[in-house]
């Protein structure tokens, strides 16, 4: 786990671990509440659609912030704002208060639309190119440790009657702990874009996606995100209707996927050495096959141990897929342009998820959730085929070592060699 040897990356990773745990409590709890208040797949879809609008609408701003501002300061300000924006949830007590809940979802999504591109643009300045897969797998690892701890806890707190106040308090505390960790990073003004013959390299939005690998990764991301959009809407309905589960089981199954993701993240961070393009291919295909097994297994049995095992297994390709895509985008994009490319990635992911959510919300009751979820699994198989054609086939050698950033260089310096 060479990436963890870098102190600033280690702090950033720990901050993510803490905040992700709090976020997963909220992410599991809110759709459960919306489904309980509305009783429909369309109402559940609306909650997620509201979350997807800010990354699209704010992309022109968030990309520039991530490339031009002090990234450490940006992350600090956003962490404080995220903690404060949770407070209105304390006023939510029933269906009549759904507008408040939706407003908080929109506010948190807007802040995350600033945080995520900034964090993704910062990471390659903390580690060398050969450490990108390791570093991104560790980021995926802490997201899934958060899922494993926070997901079941959110469902259990709701099922036990703890309600939103306890969840809000714990999530707010997680943002404040993350703030304290990020505050220990060195100030990080981003480096200027590379130059050629003394002239600045193109730094506009088109230049950010000039690489065929970057464009291919965005296409794969859009396809996989469409599949994810179908999942996030119909997962709650699948467990409630097909498996006859309650809020506690919903939280448990949503959370245990983190076990497999942790195992996969540890493997990628330590022992496994795969170029990100090939990693993306294998992960997308495996995810599709496992999804088909999960959605069709209720025709045979609804025994909970089987679904615990299948959701755990699905965590491995889940973390591998995002590790491969993020590493590809970071490696295919020059410093000074990464903020823009990750803002565009946020648009691709949000539009893809919105497409999947709309399809799930409109077709879930009409066609049946199994048919729609089978189509979701097919999308992952298509993503794997796209990755094979656009990423793995044009990938430049990955095993060649690169020089890591000298210890004396501040994050954001031009010493990094990840472009």
C-alpha positions as CSV (number, residue, x, y, z in Angstrom):
1,X,0.0,0.0,0.0
2,X,2.6,2.5,-1.1
3,X,0.2,5.4,-1.4
4,X,-0.4,5.4,2.3
5,X,3.3,6.1,2.9
6,X,2.6,9.7,1.7
7,X,1.4,11.7,4.7
8,X,-0.8,14.1,2.9
9,X,-2.6,11.4,1.0
10,X,-3.0,9.5,4.2
11,X,-4.7,12.5,5.8
12,X,-7.0,12.9,2.8
13,X,-7.9,9.2,2.9
14,X,-8.7,9.3,6.6
15,X,-10.9,12.4,6.1
16,X,-12.8,10.5,3.4
17,X,-13.2,7.4,5.6
18,X,-14.8,9.4,8.4
19,X,-17.1,11.5,6.2
20,X,-18.2,8.6,4.0
21,X,-19.4,6.7,7.1
22,X,-21.7,9.5,8.0
23,X,-22.8,10.0,4.4
24,X,-23.8,6.4,4.0
25,X,-26.0,6.6,7.1
26,X,-27.8,9.5,5.3
27,X,-27.8,7.9,1.9
28,X,-29.4,4.8,3.1
29,X,-31.9,6.5,5.4
30,X,-33.3,9.2,3.0
31,X,-34.6,6.9,0.3
32,X,-36.1,4.6,2.9
33,X,-38.0,7.6,4.3
34,X,-39.1,8.8,0.9
35,X,-40.4,5.3,0.0
36,X,-42.2,5.1,3.4
37,X,-43.8,8.5,2.9
38,X,-44.8,8.1,-0.7
39,X,-45.0,4.3,-1.3
40,X,-44.0,4.6,-4.9
41,X,-40.9,4.1,-7.1
42,X,-41.5,7.4,-8.8
43,X,-41.3,9.3,-5.4
44,X,-38.1,7.5,-4.6
45,X,-36.7,8.3,-8.0
46,X,-37.5,12.0,-7.5
47,X,-35.3,12.1,-4.4
48,X,-32.3,10.9,-6.4
49,X,-33.0,13.1,-9.4
50,X,-32.9,16.2,-7.3
51,X,-29.4,15.0,-6.1
52,X,-28.2,14.7,-9.7
53,X,-29.1,18.2,-10.9
54,X,-26.3,20.3,-9.2
55,X,-23.3,18.4,-10.7
56,X,-24.7,19.2,-14.2
57,X,-25.7,22.8,-13.5
58,X,-22.6,23.7,-11.6
59,X,-20.0,22.0,-13.8
60,X,-18.7,25.1,-15.4
61,X,-18.0,26.6,-12.0
62,X,-16.8,23.5,-10.2
63,X,-14.2,22.6,-12.8
64,X,-12.7,26.1,-12.7
65,X,-12.6,26.1,-8.9
66,X,-10.8,22.7,-8.8
67,X,-8.2,23.9,-11.3
68,X,-7.6,27.5,-10.1
69,X,-8.3,27.7,-6.4
70,X,-6.3,26.5,-3.4
71,X,-7.7,22.9,-3.2
72,X,-7.1,22.5,0.5
73,X,-9.0,25.7,1.3
74,X,-11.9,24.6,-1.0
75,X,-12.2,21.2,0.7
76,X,-12.2,22.9,4.2
77,X,-14.9,25.4,3.3
78,X,-17.1,22.8,1.7
79,X,-16.7,20.4,4.7
80,X,-18.0,23.1,7.1
81,X,-20.9,23.9,4.7
82,X,-21.9,20.3,4.5
83,X,-22.1,20.0,8.2
84,X,-24.3,23.1,8.5
85,X,-26.6,22.1,5.6
86,X,-27.8,19.0,7.5
87,X,-29.6,21.1,10.2
88,X,-33.0,21.5,8.4
89,X,-33.5,17.8,8.4
90,X,-34.3,18.1,12.1
91,X,-37.6,19.7,10.9
92,X,-38.7,16.7,8.9
93,X,-41.3,14.6,10.6
94,X,-43.6,13.3,7.9
95,X,-44.8,13.5,4.3
96,X,-45.7,17.2,4.6
97,X,-42.0,18.0,5.2
98,X,-40.7,16.3,2.1
99,X,-39.9,19.7,0.5
100,X,-37.4,20.3,3.3
101,X,-35.8,16.9,2.8
102,X,-35.5,17.5,-1.0
103,X,-34.0,20.9,-0.3
104,X,-31.3,19.4,1.9
105,X,-30.6,16.7,-0.7
106,X,-30.1,19.5,-3.3
107,X,-27.8,21.5,-1.0
108,X,-25.6,18.5,-0.2
109,X,-25.4,17.6,-3.8
110,X,-24.3,21.1,-4.7
111,X,-21.5,21.0,-2.1
112,X,-20.4,17.5,-3.2
113,X,-20.3,18.8,-6.8
114,X,-17.5,21.2,-5.6
115,X,-15.8,18.7,-3.3
116,X,-15.4,15.7,-5.6
117,X,-13.7,17.3,-8.6
118,X,-11.4,19.2,-6.3
119,X,-10.5,16.0,-4.4
120,X,-10.0,14.0,-7.6
121,X,-7.8,16.8,-9.1
122,X,-5.8,17.0,-5.9
123,X,-5.0,13.3,-5.5
124,X,-2.6,12.9,-8.5
125,X,-0.5,15.7,-7.0
126,X,0.1,13.7,-3.9
127,X,1.3,10.5,-5.4
128,X,3.2,9.3,-8.5
129,X,1.7,7.8,-11.6
130,X,2.5,4.2,-10.6
131,X,0.6,4.8,-7.3
132,X,-2.6,6.0,-8.9
133,X,-4.4,2.7,-8.9
134,X,-3.3,2.0,-5.3
135,X,-4.4,5.5,-4.2
136,X,-7.8,5.3,-5.9
137,X,-8.5,1.8,-4.7
138,X,-7.9,3.1,-1.2
139,X,-10.3,5.9,-1.8
140,X,-12.8,3.3,-3.0
141,X,-11.9,1.2,0.1
142,X,-12.8,3.9,2.6
143,X,-16.0,4.6,0.7
144,X,-17.0,1.0,1.2
145,X,-15.8,0.9,4.8
146,X,-18.2,3.8,5.2
147,X,-20.9,1.8,3.4
148,X,-20.3,-1.2,5.6
149,X,-20.5,0.8,8.8
150,X,-22.9,3.6,7.9
151,X,-25.4,1.7,5.7
152,X,-26.6,-0.8,8.2
153,X,-26.5,1.8,11.0
154,X,-28.7,4.2,9.1
155,X,-31.3,1.4,8.5
156,X,-31.1,0.2,12.0
157,X,-31.5,3.7,13.5
158,X,-34.7,4.2,11.4
159,X,-36.0,0.7,12.3
160,X,-35.3,1.2,16.0
161,X,-37.1,4.6,16.0
162,X,-33.9,6.7,16.4
163,X,-35.0,8.8,13.4
164,X,-33.2,11.6,11.6
165,X,-31.9,13.5,14.6
166,X,-29.3,10.9,15.6
167,X,-28.3,10.4,11.9
168,X,-27.9,14.2,11.4
169,X,-25.8,14.5,14.5
170,X,-23.4,11.7,13.5
171,X,-23.1,12.9,9.9
172,X,-22.4,16.5,11.0
173,X,-19.7,15.2,13.4
174,X,-18.1,13.2,10.6
175,X,-17.8,16.4,8.4
176,X,-16.1,18.2,11.3
177,X,-13.6,15.4,11.9
178,X,-12.8,15.5,8.1
179,X,-12.3,19.2,8.4
180,X,-9.7,18.7,11.1
181,X,-7.8,16.2,9.0
182,X,-7.9,18.2,5.8
183,X,-6.6,21.3,7.7
184,X,-3.3,19.4,8.2
185,X,-2.7,19.3,4.5
186,X,-0.2,21.7,3.0
187,X,-1.8,24.7,1.1
188,X,-2.2,23.5,-2.5
189,X,-2.4,26.0,-5.3
190,X,-2.7,24.0,-8.5
191,X,0.2,23.9,-10.9
192,X,0.1,25.7,-14.3
193,X,-0.8,23.6,-17.3
194,X,2.2,22.1,-19.1
195,X,3.8,24.3,-21.8
196,X,5.2,23.4,-25.2
197,X,8.0,25.6,-26.8
198,X,7.3,28.3,-24.2
199,X,3.6,28.6,-25.1
200,X,0.9,27.5,-22.7
201,X,-0.8,24.2,-23.5
202,X,-4.5,24.4,-24.3
203,X,-6.4,24.6,-21.0
204,X,-10.1,24.9,-22.2
205,X,-12.9,22.4,-21.8
206,X,-12.3,20.7,-25.1
207,X,-8.6,20.3,-24.3
208,X,-9.6,18.6,-21.0
209,X,-11.2,15.7,-23.0
210,X,-8.8,15.8,-26.0
211,X,-7.4,12.3,-25.1
212,X,-9.2,9.4,-26.7
213,X,-8.7,7.5,-23.4
214,X,-10.5,10.3,-21.5
215,X,-13.4,10.3,-23.9
216,X,-13.6,6.5,-23.7
217,X,-13.6,6.6,-19.9
218,X,-16.4,9.2,-19.9
219,X,-18.5,6.9,-22.3
220,X,-18.0,3.9,-20.0
221,X,-18.8,6.1,-16.9
222,X,-22.1,7.3,-18.5
223,X,-23.1,3.7,-19.3
224,X,-22.2,2.4,-15.9
225,X,-23.9,5.3,-14.2
226,X,-27.1,4.6,-16.1
227,X,-27.0,1.1,-14.7
228,X,-26.4,2.6,-11.2
229,X,-29.3,4.9,-11.6
230,X,-31.7,2.0,-12.1
231,X,-30.2,0.2,-9.1
232,X,-30.5,3.1,-6.6
233,X,-34.2,3.5,-7.4
234,X,-35.2,-0.2,-7.5
235,X,-32.9,-1.7,-4.9
236,X,-35.2,-0.6,-2.0
237,X,-38.2,-1.9,-4.0
238,X,-36.4,-5.2,-4.8
239,X,-35.7,-5.9,-1.2
240,X,-39.1,-4.9,0.0
241,X,-41.1,-6.7,-2.7
242,X,-39.0,-9.6,-4.0
243,X,-37.3,-10.4,-0.7
244,X,-40.0,-9.2,1.6
245,X,-37.4,-7.3,3.7
246,X,-37.8,-4.4,6.1
247,X,-35.8,-1.3,6.7
248,X,-33.2,-3.1,8.7
249,X,-32.6,-5.7,5.9
250,X,-32.5,-2.9,3.3
251,X,-29.7,-1.2,5.2
252,X,-27.9,-4.5,5.8
253,X,-27.9,-5.6,2.2
254,X,-26.9,-2.1,1.0
255,X,-24.1,-2.1,3.5
256,X,-22.5,-5.6,3.2
257,X,-21.5,-4.8,-0.4
258,X,-18.7,-2.9,1.4
259,X,-17.2,-6.2,2.6
260,X,-16.4,-7.3,-0.9
261,X,-15.3,-3.8,-1.9
262,X,-12.9,-3.7,1.1
263,X,-11.4,-7.0,0.0
264,X,-11.1,-5.8,-3.6
265,X,-9.7,-2.5,-2.5
266,X,-7.0,-4.1,-0.3
267,X,-6.1,-6.4,-3.2
268,X,-5.8,-3.5,-5.7
269,X,-3.9,-1.3,-3.1
270,X,-1.4,-4.0,-2.3
271,X,-0.9,-7.1,-4.5
272,X,-2.8,-6.8,-7.8
273,X,-1.1,-4.9,-10.6
274,X,-3.4,-4.2,-13.5
275,X,-3.5,-1.2,-15.9
276,X,-6.6,0.8,-15.2
277,X,-8.2,0.2,-18.7
278,X,-8.0,-3.6,-18.3
279,X,-9.2,-3.3,-14.7
280,X,-12.3,-1.5,-16.0
281,X,-13.0,-4.2,-18.6
282,X,-12.9,-7.1,-16.1
283,X,-14.8,-5.2,-13.4
284,X,-17.7,-4.1,-15.6
285,X,-18.2,-7.6,-17.1
286,X,-18.0,-9.2,-13.6
287,X,-20.5,-6.7,-12.3
288,X,-23.0,-7.5,-15.0
289,X,-22.8,-11.2,-14.5
290,X,-23.3,-10.9,-10.7
291,X,-26.2,-8.5,-11.1
292,X,-28.0,-10.9,-13.4
293,X,-27.6,-13.6,-10.7
294,X,-28.9,-11.3,-7.9
295,X,-32.0,-10.1,-9.7
296,X,-33.1,-13.5,-10.9
297,X,-32.3,-15.5,-7.8
298,X,-35.7,-14.8,-6.1
299,X,-37.3,-17.2,-8.6
300,X,-35.4,-19.9,-6.8
301,X,-35.1,-18.7,-3.2
302,X,-35.4,-15.6,-1.0
303,X,-33.1,-17.0,1.7
304,X,-31.2,-14.0,3.2
305,X,-27.7,-15.7,3.4
306,X,-27.6,-16.1,-0.4
307,X,-28.2,-12.4,-0.9
308,X,-25.7,-11.5,1.7
309,X,-23.1,-13.6,-0.2
310,X,-24.1,-12.1,-3.6
311,X,-24.0,-8.5,-2.5
312,X,-20.7,-9.1,-0.7
313,X,-19.3,-10.5,-4.0
314,X,-20.6,-7.6,-6.0
315,X,-18.5,-5.2,-4.0
316,X,-15.3,-6.4,-5.6
317,X,-16.0,-5.4,-9.2
318,X,-17.8,-2.3,-7.9
319,X,-14.7,-0.8,-6.3
320,X,-12.5,-2.1,-9.2
321,X,-14.7,-0.4,-11.8
322,X,-14.5,3.0,-10.3
323,X,-10.8,2.7,-9.5
324,X,-10.1,1.9,-13.1
325,X,-12.2,4.8,-14.5
326,X,-10.9,7.4,-12.1
327,X,-7.2,6.3,-12.6
328,X,-7.7,6.4,-16.3
329,X,-9.1,10.0,-16.2
330,X,-6.3,11.2,-13.9
331,X,-3.6,9.6,-16.0
332,X,-5.0,10.8,-19.4
333,X,-5.4,14.4,-18.3
334,X,-2.8,17.1,-17.7
335,X,-2.4,19.1,-14.4
336,X,-4.4,22.3,-14.8
337,X,-7.2,20.4,-16.7
338,X,-8.1,17.6,-14.2
339,X,-10.7,19.8,-12.4
340,X,-12.5,20.3,-15.7
341,X,-12.4,16.7,-16.7
342,X,-13.7,15.6,-13.4
343,X,-16.5,18.2,-13.5
344,X,-17.4,16.7,-16.9
345,X,-17.2,13.3,-15.4
346,X,-19.7,14.5,-12.8
347,X,-22.0,15.6,-15.6
348,X,-21.7,12.2,-17.3
349,X,-22.3,10.3,-14.1
350,X,-25.3,12.5,-13.2
351,X,-26.9,12.5,-16.6
352,X,-26.4,8.7,-16.8
353,X,-27.9,8.2,-13.3
354,X,-30.8,10.5,-14.1
355,X,-31.5,8.5,-17.2
356,X,-31.5,5.2,-15.3
357,X,-33.6,6.7,-12.5
358,X,-36.2,8.0,-14.8
359,X,-36.4,4.7,-16.6
360,X,-36.6,2.8,-13.3
361,X,-39.3,5.2,-11.9
362,X,-41.4,5.0,-15.0
363,X,-41.0,1.4,-16.0
364,X,-40.5,-0.4,-12.6
365,X,-44.2,-0.8,-11.9
366,X,-45.2,-1.1,-15.5
367,X,-42.8,-3.8,-16.7
368,X,-41.8,-5.4,-13.4
369,X,-38.7,-4.7,-11.4
370,X,-37.0,-8.0,-12.5
371,X,-37.2,-7.0,-16.2
372,X,-35.8,-3.5,-15.6
373,X,-33.1,-4.8,-13.3
374,X,-32.0,-7.4,-16.0
375,X,-31.6,-4.4,-18.4
376,X,-29.5,-2.8,-15.7
377,X,-27.2,-5.8,-15.6
378,X,-26.9,-5.7,-19.4
379,X,-25.7,-2.1,-19.2
380,X,-22.7,-3.2,-17.2
381,X,-21.9,-5.8,-19.9
382,X,-22.1,-3.1,-22.5
383,X,-19.8,-0.9,-20.4
384,X,-17.3,-3.7,-20.3
385,X,-17.4,-4.0,-24.1
386,X,-16.9,-0.2,-24.5
387,X,-13.9,-0.3,-22.1
388,X,-12.3,-3.2,-24.0
389,X,-12.6,-1.2,-27.3
390,X,-11.7,2.3,-26.0
391,X,-9.5,1.9,-23.0
392,X,-7.6,-1.3,-22.9
393,X,-6.9,-1.4,-26.6
394,X,-5.1,2.0,-26.6
395,X,-3.6,2.0,-23.1
396,X,0.0,3.0,-23.0
397,X,2.4,0.9,-20.8
398,X,1.6,1.2,-17.1
399,X,4.4,-0.7,-15.5
400,X,7.0,1.8,-16.3
401,X,8.0,3.5,-13.0
402,X,7.7,7.2,-12.6
403,X,9.4,9.4,-10.1
404,X,7.2,10.3,-7.2
405,X,6.8,13.8,-6.0
406,X,9.8,14.9,-4.0
407,X,9.0,15.1,-0.3
408,X,9.8,18.8,-0.3
409,X,7.3,19.6,-3.1
410,X,3.9,21.0,-2.0
411,X,0.7,19.3,-3.2
412,X,-0.2,20.8,-6.5
413,X,3.4,21.4,-7.6
414,X,4.4,20.5,-11.2
415,X,6.7,17.8,-9.9
416,X,4.1,15.1,-10.2
417,X,4.3,12.9,-13.3
418,X,0.7,11.6,-13.6
419,X,-0.3,13.4,-16.8
